[in-house]
Amino acid sequence: MIYTLTLNPAIDLFIETKEMKENHVNRTEKYDIQANGKGINVSFTLKRLGIKNIATGIGGGFTLDYIQQELTNNSIENFFVKTAGITRINVFTHVIEKDCEYKLVNPGPNANLADQEQLLKYFDKLKEDDIVSLSGSFSSGISPNILTKLAQLIAKKGASFVIDTSYPEVLDVLKYQPLLIKPNQEEIKKWFGIEQELSLKDTIKLATNLVQHGAQNVLLSLGENGAAFITRDEVYYGNAPKIDALNTAGAGDTMLGTFIGGMVNGLDIKANLQKSIAAGSDTTQSIWITDFKNVPELEKQVKVEKLITI
């Protein structure tokens, strides 16, 4: 079983408006409301690939009720520990006049230690070959050290850990040999204390460092420059297709969910990276998570090559 884990879920409100003026009633052209959170996006991606999964996490209030109902409506099993607070609502506004996007991201509710222990207890049910995929930021009250607790539990059960979060404490988990780490370029620079701009080659060198210290694989997100996949023996790079970006939310989650799906289905690395980049790009040009209808055409623009042998 694949379990996605979202420790700070959200409802995302996407707005499109012609202009954005100060101290003025700005009328919107259209809006869309989505159940969100990075792990939840991975769940929807896996579901659209026909892969069964269970969405888990921590949240609260009527907003969490909405998220769980949306998951249930899409036949995605889910388990969330309910806090006393209210799951956040984020706002993404596309201003047509400036062709730009404003992102307003709120903090989550406070999750106390009892809430966290209840969640950890849920994962006592893990079996060998299960996968836990953790994505995104953590709600207030949740220390990044929970990564180590999860890694220890998952390793003890013989399951696999996939991590997509920006906290530098990811480095503490490498000794537990997580199946896959998915940093982006800025995150990996932050982890290694680097501020200057890096070339593709230098960024990949940092990713190989993660592998050398324990990660089994690294899926390196490079935004508009595509992505790279690094194993203990090989490095692959794929470019991103040329598209008109509509909104960037969920693109990386789609790429990760697609890649996990490909791993589960035994897709070879080159084909998996090609499909995953194309799927993430299609989400960028879509209102929400790709439905995979346009992915085969986008795949034609993605060229994956083997770069070096470590």
C-alpha positions, 0 to 999 in steps of 0.5 A: 500500500502507498500512504501519502502523508500531509502534515499541513493540508489546505484548501486552495482558492484560485482566483483570476482577476483582470487587475489588482488595485489597492483599496479597491473592490477587485472583481474576479473573473472566475475562481476554483476551490480545491482540496490541497496539500502536497501529499494530497496532490500526490494521492490524486495523481496516483488515483488518476494513474489507477493506483490505490493509495491512502491519504493521511495527515493532521488537520481540523475544522470544516476545511478538513471535513471538505478535504476528506469528503473530496478524497472520499468522493474520488474513492481515495481512502483517508485517515486524518488526526483531527486537531482543535484548530482549523485547516488553512485556506490558501489564496492564489491570484492570477492577475491578467493585466500583469500576467503574474500570480500572487500567492498567499499561504497561511500557517496551519493549526497547532498540532499537539504532541498527542495528535502527533503520537496518534498519527505515529500509532496509525503507522504501526500497521505498516507492512513490508513493501508499503510506501509512506510518501511525506510531502510539504510543510508541517503545521504549527507545533510539529517539529521537523524532528518528526522526520526521524521518528517516522524514518525509524518507524518505517525502517523498523516495519521494513517499509519505504520512505519517500520525502518531499519537504524543505526542512534541513532535518531531511539530512538526519534521515539519510542514514535510514536509507529513504527510498526517494528524496525530492528536493528542488534546486533552492532546497538542496542549496539551503541544506548545504549552506550555498547561496550563489547560483549553481550550474546544473552540473553543480546542483546534481553533484549536491544531489549525489551527495544525498545518495552517498550519505544514504538516500537510495534515489534522488528526484531533483526538481529543476523547475522550467529546466526539467528534472534529474534522477540520481541513483547510486550508479547513474544520473539521468536528466530530462528537459521540461516541455515548452508550455504556457504556465497557468498556475504552478501549484501541484506541479512538483507533487504531480511529478512525484506522484507520477514517478512513484506510480512508475516505480510501482509499475516497474517503468524503466528510469528513462520512461518514468522520468520522461512521463513524470516531467510531462505530467508535472508540466501539464499540471502547470498549464491546467486548472488542477492536477493533470488528467494525463490526456495531454501527457503523451504529447508533452512527452514527445518534447522531453528528452531524457539522457544518461549523464554520468556514472557516479 
